[in-house]
Amino acid sequence: MCNIGDIILIENYKDGGNLLNKHSFVVLDNTNGQIEGMSYDLVCNVLSSFKNEEQKKRKLSYPGNFPISNSDTVTNPDNGKDGYLKTDQLYYFNSSNINYKIIGNVLPDILQLIFDFIQQSSFAITEIIDNLK
Amino acid sequence: MANASVIRKLDFSKLSNRKSGFLTTSEAIKDITPIKWSDDIINGKKEVIISKEGIKEV
């Protein structure tokens, strides 16, 4: 079972379909719930990388995209990868319907920043629930 | 800075008036660029940590 803040890599679906193959997600919540009559136990945001600097500027201009980059270049100039979390989309999963592996986690201070960012922003949120069918 | 051991959970009730509908997975991920992880991540020899230093494989 996933913990909040885990980073998961979805490998494939048990029911066929491979749209989310190799996509990585951050677990925002792991509470059981129902949406549109369907059960879920994971709510996630998708992680994305950047294709190039131009696309990076464009993507980071969207209000729902939470940037993830090295903010400590003074003491640690060895940058990690850059990317962003698409916080304006909530993906709902039933963990019994997906094959996934936990590949890491978001440290608590960053996770709190993400939660505060989502709650304090005003961008519209869309929900993806077709993985529950 | 949040206490490392205590995180305030995401309060979904605060998001309810911002929900604007549903997207299909194919619509949602069409402009997502998957992060290419190393073989060490895929094989479980390393893990991903997201911190103030960005996304690192450790």
N, CA and C atoms of all chains as a GROMACS GRO file, in nm:
protein
  573
    1MET      N    1   0.086  -0.121   0.000
    1MET     CA    2   0.000   0.000   0.000
    1MET      C    3   0.088   0.124   0.000
    2CYS      N    4   0.041   0.227  -0.071
    2CYS     CA    5   0.121   0.348  -0.084
    2CYS      C    6   0.101   0.439   0.035
    3ASN      N    7   0.203   0.515   0.061
    3ASN     CA    8   0.191   0.624   0.158
    3ASN      C    9   0.176   0.756   0.083
    4ILE      N   10   0.117   0.853   0.153
    4ILE     CA   11   0.108   0.987   0.096
    4ILE      C   12   0.251   1.038   0.075
    5GLY      N   13   0.274   1.094  -0.044
    5GLY     CA   14   0.409   1.141  -0.075
    5GLY      C   15   0.492   1.042  -0.153
    6ASP      N   16   0.446   0.918  -0.164
    6ASP     CA   17   0.518   0.820  -0.244
    6ASP      C   18   0.516   0.860  -0.391
    7ILE      N   19   0.620   0.823  -0.462
    7ILE     CA   20   0.625   0.839  -0.606
    7ILE      C   21   0.606   0.701  -0.665
    8ILE      N   22   0.506   0.686  -0.748
    8ILE     CA   23   0.478   0.554  -0.806
    8ILE      C   24   0.494   0.559  -0.957
    9LEU      N   25   0.539   0.447  -1.011
    9LEU     CA   26   0.552   0.432  -1.155
    9LEU      C   27   0.450   0.327  -1.196
   10ILE      N   28   0.356   0.368  -1.278
   10ILE     CA   29   0.254   0.274  -1.322
   10ILE      C   30   0.309   0.197  -1.441
   11GLU      N   31   0.307   0.066  -1.430
   11GLU     CA   32   0.369  -0.016  -1.534
   11GLU      C   33   0.268  -0.061  -1.638
   12ASN      N   34   0.156  -0.108  -1.595
   12ASN     CA   35   0.051  -0.142  -1.690
   12ASN      C   36  -0.077  -0.166  -1.613
   13TYR      N   37  -0.180  -0.190  -1.685
   13TYR     CA   38  -0.310  -0.215  -1.625
   13TYR      C   39  -0.340  -0.362  -1.624
   14LYS      N   40  -0.410  -0.404  -1.524
   14LYS     CA   41  -0.451  -0.544  -1.520
   14LYS      C   42  -0.562  -0.570  -1.620
   15ASP      N   43  -0.639  -0.466  -1.651
   15ASP     CA   44  -0.751  -0.486  -1.743
   15ASP      C   45  -0.717  -0.447  -1.884
   16GLY      N   46  -0.593  -0.437  -1.915
   16GLY     CA   47  -0.554  -0.397  -2.051
   16GLY      C   48  -0.544  -0.248  -2.064
   17GLY      N   49  -0.493  -0.198  -2.176
   17GLY     CA   50  -0.473  -0.055  -2.194
   17GLY      C   51  -0.340  -0.015  -2.136
   18ASN      N   52  -0.269   0.067  -2.204
   18ASN     CA   53  -0.136   0.104  -2.154
   18ASN      C   54  -0.109   0.252  -2.165
   19LEU      N   55  -0.214   0.334  -2.158
   19LEU     CA   56  -0.195   0.478  -2.171
   19LEU      C   57  -0.100   0.533  -2.066
   20LEU      N   58  -0.110   0.480  -1.945
   20LEU     CA   59  -0.031   0.535  -1.837
   20LEU      C   60   0.100   0.462  -1.816
   21ASN      N   61   0.133   0.372  -1.908
   21ASN     CA   62   0.256   0.296  -1.895
   21ASN      C   63   0.374   0.390  -1.884
   22LYS      N   64   0.452   0.368  -1.783
   22LYS     CA   65   0.577   0.444  -1.760
   22LYS      C   66   0.554   0.588  -1.712
   23HIS      N   67   0.434   0.623  -1.680
   23HIS     CA   68   0.411   0.755  -1.619
   23HIS      C   69   0.426   0.746  -1.469
   24SER      N   70   0.477   0.852  -1.412
   24SER     CA   71   0.505   0.856  -1.268
   24SER      C   72   0.408   0.954  -1.201
   25PHE      N   73   0.370   0.919  -1.080
   25PHE     CA   74   0.273   0.999  -1.007
   25PHE      C   75   0.318   1.019  -0.864
   26VAL      N   76   0.272   1.128  -0.805
   26VAL     CA   77   0.291   1.152  -0.662
   26VAL      C   78   0.158   1.124  -0.592
   27VAL      N   79   0.162   1.042  -0.488
   27VAL     CA   80   0.040   1.009  -0.415
   27VAL      C   81   0.004   1.124  -0.320
   28LEU      N   82  -0.114   1.182  -0.343
   28LEU     CA   83  -0.161   1.291  -0.258
   28LEU      C   84  -0.245   1.240  -0.141
   29ASP      N   85  -0.312   1.131  -0.166
   29ASP     CA   86  -0.401   1.076  -0.063
   29ASP      C   87  -0.417   0.927  -0.086
   30ASN      N   88  -0.432   0.854   0.022
   30ASN     CA   89  -0.449   0.710   0.011
   30ASN      C   90  -0.570   0.661   0.090
   31THR      N   91  -0.667   0.752   0.103
   31THR     CA   92  -0.788   0.717   0.176
   31THR      C   93  -0.889   0.654   0.082
   32ASN      N   94  -0.961   0.551   0.128
   32ASN     CA   95  -1.067   0.492   0.047
   32ASN      C   96  -1.179   0.593   0.026
   33GLY      N   97  -1.231   0.594  -0.094
   33GLY     CA   98  -1.342   0.684  -0.122
   33GLY      C   99  -1.419   0.637  -0.243
   34GLN      N  100  -1.523   0.712  -0.275
   34GLN     CA  101  -1.602   0.683  -0.395
   34GLN      C  102  -1.620   0.812  -0.473
   35ILE      N  103  -1.614   0.798  -0.604
   35ILE     CA  104  -1.640   0.911  -0.691
   35ILE      C  105  -1.725   0.861  -0.807
   36GLU      N  106  -1.836   0.925  -0.832
   36GLU     CA  107  -1.929   0.882  -0.937
   36GLU      C  108  -1.963   0.734  -0.922
   37GLY      N  109  -1.976   0.690  -0.798
   37GLY     CA  110  -2.016   0.552  -0.772
   37GLY      C  111  -1.904   0.450  -0.783
   38MET      N  112  -1.782   0.496  -0.808
   38MET     CA  113  -1.669   0.403  -0.824
   38MET      C  114  -1.571   0.419  -0.708
   39SER      N  115  -1.515   0.308  -0.664
   39SER     CA  116  -1.424   0.310  -0.548
   39SER      C  117  -1.283   0.343  -0.590
   40TYR      N  118  -1.215   0.416  -0.505
   40TYR     CA  119  -1.073   0.446  -0.528
   40TYR      C  120  -1.002   0.440  -0.394
   41ASP      N  121  -0.870   0.426  -0.402
   41ASP     CA  122  -0.792   0.435  -0.279
   41ASP      C  123  -0.662   0.512  -0.298
   42LEU      N  124  -0.649   0.572  -0.417
   42LEU     CA  125  -0.533   0.658  -0.442
   42LEU      C  126  -0.579   0.781  -0.518
   43VAL      N  127  -0.529   0.896  -0.479
   43VAL     CA  128  -0.547   1.019  -0.555
   43VAL      C  129  -0.407   1.074  -0.581
   44CYS      N  130  -0.379   1.104  -0.707
   44CYS     CA  131  -0.241   1.137  -0.745
   44CYS      C  132  -0.236   1.256  -0.840
   45ASN      N  133  -0.116   1.316  -0.847
   45ASN     CA  134  -0.082   1.410  -0.953
   45ASN      C  135   0.025   1.344  -1.039
   46VAL      N  136   0.024   1.377  -1.169
   46VAL     CA  137   0.125   1.322  -1.259
   46VAL      C  138   0.249   1.410  -1.261
   47LEU      N  139   0.365   1.343  -1.270
   47LEU     CA  140   0.493   1.412  -1.283
   47LEU      C  141   0.531   1.422  -1.429
   48SER      N  142   0.584   1.536  -1.467
   48SER     CA  143   0.626   1.554  -1.605
   48SER      C  144   0.764   1.615  -1.608
   49SER      N  145   0.840   1.582  -1.714
   49SER     CA  146   0.968   1.650  -1.733
   49SER      C  147   0.949   1.756  -1.841
   50PHE      N  148   1.060   1.821  -1.876
   50PHE     CA  149   1.055   1.925  -1.977
   50PHE      C  150   1.130   1.877  -2.102
   51LYS      N  151   1.077   1.915  -2.216
   51LYS     CA  152   1.144   1.875  -2.341
   51LYS      C  153   1.264   1.966  -2.369
   52ASN      N  154   1.249   2.093  -2.340
   52ASN     CA  155   1.354   2.190  -2.367
   52ASN      C  156   1.325   2.315  -2.285
   53GLU      N  157   1.417   2.411  -2.290
   53GLU     CA  158   1.402   2.532  -2.208
   53GLU      C  159   1.280   2.613  -2.248
   54GLU      N  160   1.251   2.615  -2.377
   54GLU     CA  161   1.136   2.693  -2.423
   54GLU      C  162   1.007   2.634  -2.369
   55GLN      N  163   0.997   2.502  -2.375
   55GLN     CA  164   0.877   2.437  -2.324
   55GLN      C  165   0.869   2.452  -2.173
   56LYS      N  166   0.984   2.451  -2.108
   56LYS     CA  167   0.987   2.469  -1.962
   56LYS      C  168   0.927   2.603  -1.924
   57LYS      N  169   0.967   2.708  -1.993
   57LYS     CA  170   0.911   2.841  -1.962
   57LYS      C  171   0.761   2.842  -1.984
   58ARG      N  172   0.718   2.778  -2.092
   58ARG     CA  173   0.575   2.777  -2.124
   58ARG      C  174   0.498   2.699  -2.018
   59LYS      N  175   0.548   2.583  -1.983
   59LYS     CA  176   0.478   2.499  -1.887
   59LYS      C  177   0.472   2.565  -1.749
   60LEU      N  178   0.578   2.632  -1.710
   60LEU     CA  179   0.580   2.693  -1.577
   60LEU      C  180   0.498   2.822  -1.572
   61SER      N  181   0.448   2.865  -1.687
   61SER     CA  182   0.359   2.982  -1.685
   61SER      C  183   0.215   2.941  -1.654
   62TYR      N  184   0.187   2.810  -1.656
   62TYR     CA  185   0.051   2.764  -1.625
   62TYR      C  186   0.036   2.756  -1.474
   63PRO      N  187  -0.072   2.812  -1.420
   63PRO     CA  188  -0.084   2.824  -1.275
   63PRO      C  189  -0.089   2.692  -1.199
   64GLY      N  190  -0.135   2.586  -1.266
   64GLY     CA  191  -0.150   2.459  -1.195
   64GLY      C  192  -0.026   2.373  -1.194
   65ASN      N  193   0.079   2.418  -1.263
   65ASN     CA  194   0.202   2.338  -1.272
   65ASN      C  195   0.300   2.378  -1.162
   66PHE      N  196   0.325   2.286  -1.072
   66PHE     CA  197   0.415   2.311  -0.958
   66PHE      C  198   0.556   2.273  -0.998
   67PRO      N  199   0.648   2.369  -1.002
   67PRO     CA  200   0.784   2.338  -1.049
   67PRO      C  201   0.863   2.258  -0.946
   68ILE      N  202   0.941   2.167  -0.997
   68ILE     CA  203   1.031   2.092  -0.911
   68ILE      C  204   1.171   2.106  -0.970
   69SER      N  205   1.254   2.182  -0.901
   69SER     CA  206   1.389   2.205  -0.953
   69SER      C  207   1.480   2.234  -0.836
   70ASN      N  208   1.607   2.237  -0.865
   70ASN     CA  209   1.706   2.261  -0.761
   70ASN      C  210   1.702   2.407  -0.718
   71SER      N  211   1.660   2.433  -0.594
   71SER     CA  212   1.655   2.571  -0.546
   71SER      C  213   1.775   2.602  -0.458
   72ASP      N  214   1.868   2.508  -0.450
   72ASP     CA  215   1.980   2.525  -0.358
   72ASP      C  216   2.110   2.520  -0.436
   73THR      N  217   2.117   2.603  -0.542
   73THR     CA  218   2.232   2.594  -0.631
   73THR      C  219   2.359   2.651  -0.568
   74VAL      N  220   2.347   2.726  -0.456
   74VAL     CA  221   2.467   2.787  -0.397
   74VAL      C  222   2.550   2.680  -0.328
   75THR      N  223   2.488   2.603  -0.241
   75THR     CA  224   2.564   2.502  -0.168
   75THR      C  225   2.568   2.369  -0.242
   76ASN      N  226   2.474   2.353  -0.336
   76ASN     CA  227   2.469   2.225  -0.406
   76ASN      C  228   2.440   2.248  -0.553
   77PRO      N  229   2.543   2.286  -0.629
   77PRO     CA  230   2.520   2.320  -0.769
   77PRO      C  231   2.496   2.198  -0.857
   78ASP      N  232   2.515   2.080  -0.800
   78ASP     CA  233   2.494   1.958  -0.880
   78ASP      C  234   2.343   1.935  -0.892
   79ASN      N  235   2.284   1.990  -0.995
   79ASN     CA  236   2.138   1.989  -1.006
   79ASN      C  237   2.081   1.850  -1.016
   80GLY      N  238   1.967   1.831  -0.953
   80GLY     CA  239   1.888   1.713  -0.980
   80GLY      C  240   1.813   1.739  -1.110
   81LYS      N  241   1.728   1.645  -1.147
   81LYS     CA  242   1.646   1.667  -1.267
   81LYS      C  243   1.543   1.776  -1.235
   82ASP      N  244   1.501   1.844  -1.341
   82ASP     CA  245   1.390   1.940  -1.330
   82ASP      C  246   1.264   1.873  -1.380
   83GLY      N  247   1.153   1.920  -1.327
   83GLY     CA  248   1.026   1.871  -1.378
   83GLY      C  249   0.914   1.951  -1.314
   84TYR      N  250   0.794   1.904  -1.330
   84TYR     CA  251   0.682   1.971  -1.264
   84TYR      C  252   0.574   1.870  -1.232
   85LEU      N  253   0.494   1.910  -1.137
   85LEU     CA  254   0.380   1.830  -1.095
   85LEU      C  255   0.255   1.899  -1.146
   86LYS      N  256   0.172   1.827  -1.216
   86LYS     CA  257   0.053   1.888  -1.273
   86LYS      C  258  -0.058   1.882  -1.167
   87THR      N  259  -0.061   1.984  -1.084
   87THR     CA  260  -0.150   1.980  -0.967
   87THR      C  261  -0.294   2.017  -0.999
   88ASP      N  262  -0.321   2.061  -1.123
   88ASP     CA  263  -0.461   2.095  -1.156
   88ASP      C  264  -0.538   1.974  -1.208
   89GLN      N  265  -0.475   1.858  -1.206
   89GLN     CA  266  -0.544   1.735  -1.245
   89GLN      C  267  -0.529   1.632  -1.133
   90LEU      N  268  -0.641   1.577  -1.092
   90LEU     CA  269  -0.640   1.472  -0.991
   90LEU      C  270  -0.672   1.340  -1.059
   91TYR      N  271  -0.580   1.245  -1.046
   91TYR     CA  272  -0.600   1.112  -1.100
   91TYR      C  273  -0.645   1.020  -0.987
   92TYR      N  274  -0.756   0.953  -1.011
   92TYR     CA  275  -0.808   0.859  -0.912
   92TYR      C  276  -0.778   0.717  -0.958
   93PHE      N  277  -0.726   0.636  -0.864
   93PHE     CA  278  -0.694   0.498  -0.896
   93PHE      C  279  -0.749   0.405  -0.790
   94ASN      N  280  -0.776   0.284  -0.835
   94ASN     CA  281  -0.800   0.174  -0.743
   94ASN      C  282  -0.675   0.088  -0.755
   95SER      N  283  -0.600   0.079  -0.648
   95SER     CA  284  -0.468   0.014  -0.655
   95SER      C  285  -0.476  -0.132  -0.697
   96SER      N  286  -0.594  -0.192  -0.683
   96SER     CA  287  -0.608  -0.331  -0.725
   96SER      C  288  -0.619  -0.344  -0.877
   97ASN      N  289  -0.639  -0.232  -0.946
   97ASN     CA  290  -0.654  -0.235  -1.092
   97ASN      C  291  -0.530  -0.192  -1.167
   98ILE      N  292  -0.425  -0.158  -1.097
   98ILE     CA  293  -0.304  -0.112  -1.164
   98ILE      C  294  -0.184  -0.190  -1.112
   99ASN      N  295  -0.088  -0.210  -1.201
   99ASN     CA  296   0.041  -0.264  -1.160
   99ASN      C  297   0.136  -0.146  -1.146
  100TYR      N  298   0.183  -0.127  -1.028
  100TYR     CA  299   0.270  -0.012  -1.006
  100TYR      C  300   0.382  -0.050  -0.912
  101LYS      N  301   0.486   0.031  -0.914
  101LYS     CA  302   0.589   0.013  -0.813
  101LYS      C  303   0.620   0.148  -0.749
  102ILE      N  304   0.652   0.144  -0.625
  102ILE     CA  305   0.692   0.264  -0.554
  102ILE      C  306   0.840   0.286  -0.581
  103ILE      N  307   0.871   0.399  -0.642
  103ILE     CA  308   1.010   0.423  -0.680
  103ILE      C  309   1.077   0.531  -0.596
  104GLY      N  310   1.003   0.591  -0.506
  104GLY     CA  311   1.066   0.692  -0.421
  104GLY      C  312   0.962   0.770  -0.346
  105ASN      N  313   1.002   0.888  -0.299
  105ASN     CA  314   0.907   0.970  -0.225
  105ASN      C  315   0.947   1.118  -0.230
  106VAL      N  316   0.845   1.200  -0.200
  106VAL     CA  317   0.865   1.344  -0.189
  106VAL      C  318   0.895   1.374  -0.042
  107LEU      N  319   1.000   1.448  -0.014
  107LEU     CA  320   1.032   1.481   0.125
  107LEU      C  321   0.921   1.567   0.186
  108PRO      N  322   0.900   1.554   0.318
  108PRO     CA  323   0.785   1.619   0.382
  108PRO      C  324   0.777   1.770   0.360
  109ASP      N  325   0.892   1.840   0.361
  109ASP     CA  326   0.881   1.985   0.346
  109ASP      C  327   0.830   2.024   0.207
  110ILE      N  328   0.871   1.949   0.107
  110ILE     CA  329   0.824   1.976  -0.029
  110ILE      C  330   0.679   1.934  -0.044
  111LEU      N  331   0.643   1.822   0.016
  111LEU     CA  332   0.505   1.775   0.009
  111LEU      C  333   0.411   1.878   0.071
  112GLN      N  334   0.453   1.936   0.182
  112GLN     CA  335   0.369   2.039   0.245
  112GLN      C  336   0.356   2.161   0.154
  113LEU      N  337   0.465   2.197   0.087
  113LEU     CA  338   0.458   2.309  -0.008
  113LEU      C  339   0.359   2.279  -0.118
  114ILE      N  340   0.359   2.155  -0.167
  114ILE     CA  341   0.266   2.115  -0.273
  114ILE      C  342   0.123   2.125  -0.224
  115PHE      N  343   0.096   2.072  -0.105
  115PHE     CA  344  -0.040   2.078  -0.052
  115PHE      C  345  -0.085   2.223  -0.031
  116ASP      N  346   0.002   2.304   0.025
  116ASP     CA  347  -0.033   2.444   0.047
  116ASP      C  348  -0.057   2.514  -0.086
  117PHE      N  349   0.026   2.483  -0.185
  117PHE     CA  350   0.011   2.542  -0.318
  117PHE      C  351  -0.126   2.508  -0.377
  118ILE      N  352  -0.162   2.381  -0.369
  118ILE     CA  353  -0.292   2.338  -0.425
  118ILE      C  354  -0.406   2.406  -0.353
  119GLN      N  355  -0.401   2.409  -0.221
  119GLN     CA  356  -0.513   2.462  -0.142
  119GLN      C  357  -0.526   2.613  -0.154
  120GLN      N  358  -0.414   2.682  -0.166
  120GLN     CA  359  -0.418   2.828  -0.163
  120GLN      C  360  -0.433   2.889  -0.301
  121SER      N  361  -0.425   2.806  -0.406
  121SER     CA  362  -0.440   2.858  -0.542
  121SER      C  363  -0.587   2.862  -0.581
  122SER      N  364  -0.613   2.921  -0.698
  122SER     CA  365  -0.752   2.932  -0.741
  122SER      C  366  -0.776   2.867  -0.876
  123PHE      N  367  -0.676   2.798  -0.934
  123PHE     CA  368  -0.696   2.737  -1.065
  123PHE      C  369  -0.800   2.625  -1.057
  124ALA      N  370  -0.868   2.606  -1.171
  124ALA     CA  371  -0.969   2.500  -1.178
  124ALA      C  372  -0.900   2.363  -1.174
  125ILE      N  373  -0.973   2.268  -1.118
  125ILE     CA  374  -0.919   2.132  -1.104
  125ILE      C  375  -1.007   2.036  -1.183
  126THR      N  376  -0.943   1.955  -1.265
  126THR     CA  377  -1.018   1.850  -1.336
  126THR      C  378  -0.981   1.715  -1.275
  127GLU      N  379  -1.073   1.623  -1.293
  127GLU     CA  380  -1.056   1.491  -1.232
  127GLU      C  381  -1.053   1.384  -1.340
  128ILE      N  382  -0.965   1.288  -1.325
  128ILE     CA  383  -0.952   1.178  -1.419
  128ILE      C  384  -0.993   1.051  -1.345
  129ILE      N  385  -1.105   0.995  -1.390
  129ILE     CA  386  -1.162   0.879  -1.318
  129ILE      C  387  -1.180   0.758  -1.408
  130ASP      N  388  -1.140   0.770  -1.536
  130ASP     CA  389  -1.166   0.654  -1.625
  130ASP      C  390  -1.078   0.535  -1.594
  131ASN      N  391  -0.978   0.552  -1.510
  131ASN     CA  392  -0.897   0.437  -1.470
  131ASN      C  393  -0.965   0.353  -1.363
  132LEU      N  394  -1.081   0.399  -1.318
  132LEU     CA  395  -1.154   0.324  -1.216
  132LEU      C  396  -1.254   0.227  -1.280
  133LYS      N  397  -1.275   0.243  -1.411
  133LYS     CA  398  -1.379   0.162  -1.475
  133LYS      C  399  -1.332   0.021  -1.505
  134MET      N  400   0.895   2.636   0.767
  134MET     CA  401   0.929   2.500   0.718
  134MET      C  402   0.849   2.400   0.802
  135ALA      N  403   0.784   2.306   0.735
  135ALA     CA  404   0.700   2.210   0.804
  135ALA      C  405   0.787   2.116   0.886
  136ASN      N  406   0.735   2.076   1.001
  136ASN     CA  407   0.799   1.973   1.081
  136ASN      C  408   0.806   1.848   0.996
  137ALA      N  409   0.924   1.789   0.991
  137ALA     CA  410   0.942   1.676   0.901
  137ALA      C  411   0.850   1.561   0.935
  138SER      N  412   0.806   1.552   1.058
  138SER     CA  413   0.728   1.435   1.095
  138SER      C  414   0.578   1.462   1.092
  139VAL      N  415   0.537   1.586   1.073
  139VAL     CA  416   0.394   1.618   1.076
  139VAL      C  417   0.360   1.697   0.951
  140ILE      N  418   0.274   1.640   0.869
  140ILE     CA  419   0.230   1.710   0.749
  140ILE      C  420   0.080   1.729   0.761
  141ARG      N  421   0.035   1.848   0.728
  141ARG     CA  422  -0.109   1.870   0.722
  141ARG      C  423  -0.158   1.808   0.592
  142LYS      N  424  -0.247   1.712   0.601
  142LYS     CA  425  -0.297   1.644   0.483
  142LYS      C  426  -0.367   1.742   0.391
  143LEU      N  427  -0.371   1.705   0.264
  143LEU     CA  428  -0.442   1.787   0.166
  143LEU      C  429  -0.591   1.783   0.201
  144ASP      N  430  -0.650   1.899   0.218
  144ASP     CA  431  -0.791   1.908   0.254
  144ASP      C  432  -0.873   1.918   0.126
  145PHE      N  433  -0.926   1.804   0.081
  145PHE     CA  434  -0.999   1.800  -0.045
  145PHE      C  435  -1.129   1.881  -0.038
  146SER      N  436  -1.181   1.902   0.082
  146SER     CA  437  -1.305   1.979   0.092
  146SER      C  438  -1.283   2.123   0.047
  147LYS      N  439  -1.159   2.170   0.056
  147LYS     CA  440  -1.128   2.308   0.013
  147LYS      C  441  -1.120   2.318  -0.139
  148LEU      N  442  -1.120   2.204  -0.207
  148LEU     CA  443  -1.107   2.206  -0.352
  148LEU      C  444  -1.242   2.188  -0.422
  149SER      N  445  -1.345   2.158  -0.344
  149SER     CA  446  -1.472   2.116  -0.405
  149SER      C  447  -1.533   2.223  -0.495
  150ASN      N  448  -1.515   2.350  -0.461
  150ASN     CA  449  -1.576   2.455  -0.545
  150ASN      C  450  -1.488   2.493  -0.663
  151ARG      N  451  -1.375   2.425  -0.681
  151ARG     CA  452  -1.285   2.454  -0.794
  151ARG      C  453  -1.288   2.343  -0.898
  152LYS      N  454  -1.365   2.238  -0.872
  152LYS     CA  455  -1.365   2.125  -0.965
  152LYS      C  456  -1.446   2.161  -1.088
  153SER      N  457  -1.385   2.142  -1.203
  153SER     CA  458  -1.448   2.191  -1.327
  153SER      C  459  -1.488   2.079  -1.420
  154GLY      N  460  -1.486   1.954  -1.373
  154GLY     CA  461  -1.531   1.846  -1.459
  154GLY      C  462  -1.427   1.738  -1.473
  155PHE      N  463  -1.451   1.649  -1.569
  155PHE     CA  464  -1.367   1.532  -1.586
  155PHE      C  465  -1.294   1.534  -1.719
  156LEU      N  466  -1.179   1.471  -1.720
  156LEU     CA  467  -1.104   1.450  -1.843
  156LEU      C  468  -1.078   1.301  -1.857
  157THR      N  469  -1.064   1.256  -1.982
  157THR     CA  470  -1.018   1.118  -2.000
  157THR      C  471  -0.867   1.116  -1.980
  158THR      N  472  -0.815   0.997  -1.953
  158THR     CA  473  -0.671   0.984  -1.936
  158THR      C  474  -0.597   1.029  -2.061
  159SER      N  475  -0.648   0.992  -2.176
  159SER     CA  476  -0.576   1.026  -2.300
  159SER      C  477  -0.571   1.177  -2.320
  160GLU      N  478  -0.678   1.246  -2.281
  160GLU     CA  479  -0.677   1.391  -2.291
  160GLU      C  480  -0.580   1.450  -2.189
  161ALA      N  481  -0.580   1.394  -2.072
  161ALA     CA  482  -0.503   1.452  -1.962
  161ALA      C  483  -0.352   1.439  -1.984
  162ILE      N  484  -0.310   1.327  -2.041
  162ILE     CA  485  -0.165   1.304  -2.049
  162ILE      C  486  -0.106   1.341  -2.184
  163LYS      N  487  -0.187   1.398  -2.271
  163LYS     CA  488  -0.136   1.420  -2.407
  163LYS      C  489  -0.018   1.516  -2.410
  164ASP      N  490  -0.010   1.608  -2.313
  164ASP     CA  491   0.105   1.698  -2.315
  164ASP      C  492   0.199   1.674  -2.198
  165ILE      N  493   0.192   1.553  -2.143
  165ILE     CA  494   0.285   1.517  -2.036
  165ILE      C  495   0.405   1.447  -2.097
  166THR      N  496   0.525   1.486  -2.055
  166THR     CA  497   0.647   1.420  -2.099
  166THR      C  498   0.694   1.329  -1.986
  167PRO      N  499   0.680   1.198  -2.002
  167PRO     CA  500   0.718   1.108  -1.892
  167PRO      C  501   0.865   1.126  -1.856
  168ILE      N  502   0.892   1.118  -1.728
  168ILE     CA  503   1.031   1.124  -1.684
  168ILE      C  504   1.098   0.990  -1.712
  169LYS      N  505   1.213   0.997  -1.776
  169LYS     CA  506   1.286   0.875  -1.809
  169LYS      C  507   1.376   0.839  -1.691
  170TRP      N  508   1.339   0.734  -1.622
  170TRP     CA  509   1.420   0.692  -1.508
  170TRP      C  510   1.531   0.598  -1.554
  171SER      N  511   1.636   0.597  -1.475
  171SER     CA  512   1.749   0.509  -1.507
  171SER      C  513   1.710   0.364  -1.480
  172ASP      N  514   1.791   0.273  -1.531
  172ASP     CA  515   1.769   0.131  -1.504
  172ASP      C  516   1.777   0.102  -1.354
  173ASP      N  517   1.862   0.176  -1.282
  173ASP     CA  518   1.875   0.154  -1.137
  173ASP      C  519   1.745   0.184  -1.063
  174ILE      N  520   1.670   0.281  -1.113
  174ILE     CA  521   1.539   0.310  -1.053
  174ILE      C  522   1.441   0.200  -1.088
  175ILE      N  523   1.438   0.164  -1.215
  175ILE     CA  524   1.344   0.062  -1.261
  175ILE      C  525   1.370  -0.070  -1.188
  176ASN      N  526   1.500  -0.098  -1.163
  176ASN     CA  527   1.535  -0.226  -1.099
  176ASN      C  528   1.531  -0.219  -0.948
  177GLY      N  529   1.502  -0.103  -0.894
  177GLY     CA  530   1.493  -0.091  -0.749
  177GLY      C  531   1.626  -0.074  -0.678
  178LYS      N  532   1.735  -0.056  -0.754
  178LYS     CA  533   1.865  -0.038  -0.689
  178LYS      C  534   1.880   0.102  -0.632
  179LYS      N  535   1.809   0.197  -0.692
  179LYS     CA  536   1.808   0.333  -0.640
  179LYS      C  537   1.664   0.377  -0.626
  180GLU      N  538   1.646   0.488  -0.551
  180GLU     CA  539   1.512   0.542  -0.541
  180GLU      C  540   1.514   0.691  -0.576
  181VAL      N  541   1.396   0.742  -0.602
  181VAL     CA  542   1.381   0.882  -0.640
  181VAL      C  543   1.346   0.962  -0.514
  182ILE      N  544   1.414   1.071  -0.495
  182ILE     CA  545   1.381   1.162  -0.386
  182ILE      C  546   1.353   1.298  -0.446
  183ILE      N  547   1.240   1.355  -0.412
  183ILE     CA  548   1.210   1.493  -0.452
  183ILE      C  549   1.230   1.580  -0.329
  184SER      N  550   1.323   1.672  -0.341
  184SER     CA  551   1.358   1.760  -0.230
  184SER      C  552   1.380   1.900  -0.288
  185LYS      N  553   1.432   1.990  -0.205
  185LYS     CA  554   1.462   2.123  -0.256
  185LYS      C  555   1.573   2.118  -0.360
  186GLU      N  556   1.640   2.005  -0.371
  186GLU     CA  557   1.743   1.989  -0.474
  186GLU      C  558   1.685   1.934  -0.604
  187GLY      N  559   1.555   1.925  -0.612
  187GLY     CA  560   1.492   1.878  -0.734
  187GLY      C  561   1.463   1.729  -0.728
  188ILE      N  562   1.469   1.667  -0.843
  188ILE     CA  563   1.438   1.525  -0.855
  188ILE      C  564   1.572   1.451  -0.866
  189LYS      N  565   1.602   1.369  -0.766
  189LYS     CA  566   1.730   1.301  -0.768
  189LYS      C  567   1.712   1.151  -0.752
  190GLU      N  568   1.804   1.079  -0.812
  190GLU     CA  569   1.809   0.934  -0.794
  190GLU      C  570   1.919   0.906  -0.693
  191VAL      N  571   1.884   0.839  -0.585
  191VAL     CA  572   1.982   0.816  -0.478
  191VAL      C  573   1.991   0.666  -0.442
   0.00000   0.00000   0.00000
